[in-house]
């Protein structure tokens, strides 16, 4: 092998035999330049080069390191009508919410604020106004519905406790503990005024409605947590029944002015959120347990 043939493998940091073998297989001399060569590393070290395929300012490029060089950069260039139609067709739900953002931005910045001496504006109260008047004139019916609602709350608590004490699954119990702790902090931090036209009952829960936090609804959040656990364990019919009872509970709470609409909506979100957080807690706890067991075994 010539001196040039010895220098090329040394510069490329490859064994002499592999370099000579590659040159022989390609049918080219050792001193000839290969037809193709990967300069990806060099291109990344020169991000502002004119011929750099990874230049993020070009119309066609990658969305990150190591991506396809022919992929269109979503932040560069213009979208054609076909591409826009493809995005709308492939992602209708995010596109719908994007339109909702624009709509509610217009509503928010063109709406007059509720005066400080006026009661809060609540769409749920407006929609349930006829039912509120009906229950206001029938205290016995209001108490009967409150008693049924209390039974539903007891059903929630009984199911969640049974998953822990009987089935040995603690996720829903952990979620409820997380949820009521957060509810206590938020409810104390912002104590909303009791809604006007509130219809209390001595058989409601909390008993007699002596004092309770409005934000957010623990009734709704607890029901959502129980329903999610039922679906997770294959009890679809029971979960559907709980969801239906929860809707009736929401209707009653609005009609009796036991919660604002935002309390009930936040209760649904809180139930989902704390169920997910409880699942993450269980997963991390199991991981730590397995790591500790593996360390002891080693």
Secondary structure, DSSP 4 states (H G I P E B T S, - for coil): --HHHHHHHHHHT--HHHHHHHHHHTT--TTSPPS----HHHHHH-TT-TT-TT-TTSSB--SSTT--TTSBPTTSS---HHHHHHHHHH-HHHHHHHHHHHHHHHHHHHSPPPPTTSPPP-HHHHHTHHHHHHHHT-HHHHHHHHHHHHHHHHHHHHHHHHHHHTS---HHHHHHHHHHHHHHHHHHHS-PPPPTT----TTSTTGGG-S---SS-HHHHHHHHHHHHHHHTT-HHHHHHHHHHHHHHHHHHHHTTSS-HHHHHHHHHHHHHHHHHHHHHHHHHHHHHHHHHHHHH-
